[in-house]
Each structure stands twice: as C-alpha cells, then as structure tokens.
C-alpha cells in the first residue's frame, strides 16, 4: 500500500517494481495479454451494437 500511496498519478512508471521471493521482478502490466479481444459474458454488457 505504501507504494500505491507514493505513486504520482500523472507520472508513468514511477513505482518500484515488486520483487518476488525468488528474485523475479513484476513490472508494470506484468501478465497482461493484449493478443485478442475478450468475447464472453464479462464484456457482453459493454459490447457496441450496430
């Protein structure tokens, strides 16, 4: 929570990355996948209709 509170909302990448117990660094957007469109019940509410 300390890292979140110290973050400047108008400055990109100003947070310290989390480092796991095995030394892995989890940087901004770690684990996000932008390779396809999500098309399921989660997004049905916001789907654009013609």
C-alpha positions in Angstrom: 0.0 0.0 0.0 2.9 2.3 0.7 4.0 2.1 -3.0 0.5 2.9 -4.2 0.2 5.9 -1.9 3.6 7.2 -3.1 2.7 6.9 -6.8 2.3 10.1 -8.8 -0.8 9.6 -10.9 0.5 11.8 -13.7 3.9 10.2 -14.0 4.3 7.0 -15.9 6.3 4.1 -14.4 7.2 5.9 -11.1 6.6 2.9 -8.9 9.1 0.4 -7.6 8.6 -3.0 -9.1 7.6 -5.8 -6.9 10.3 -8.4 -6.5 9.1 -11.9 -5.5 10.8 -14.3 -3.0 12.8 -15.9 -5.8 14.0 -12.7 -7.3 11.5 -12.3 -10.1 10.6 -8.7 -11.0 7.0 -7.9 -11.7 7.0 -4.7 -13.7 4.1 -2.5 -14.9 1.4 -4.5 -16.7 3.1 -7.9 -15.9 0.9 -10.8 -17.1 -1.5 -8.7 -19.2 -2.2 -10.2 -22.7 -3.3 -7.9 -25.5 -3.2 -10.5 -28.2 -7.0 -10.9 -28.7 -10.4 -9.4 -27.9 -12.2 -10.8 -24.9 -15.6 -12.0 -26.1 -17.5 -13.5 -23.2 -20.1 -12.6 -20.5 -17.7 -10.2 -18.8 -17.7 -7.9 -21.9 -21.2 -8.5 -23.2 -22.6 -5.6 -21.2 -20.2 -3.1 -23.0 -20.4 -4.6 -26.5 -21.1 -2.0 -29.2 -24.3 -2.8 -31.1 -25.0 -1.6 -34.6 
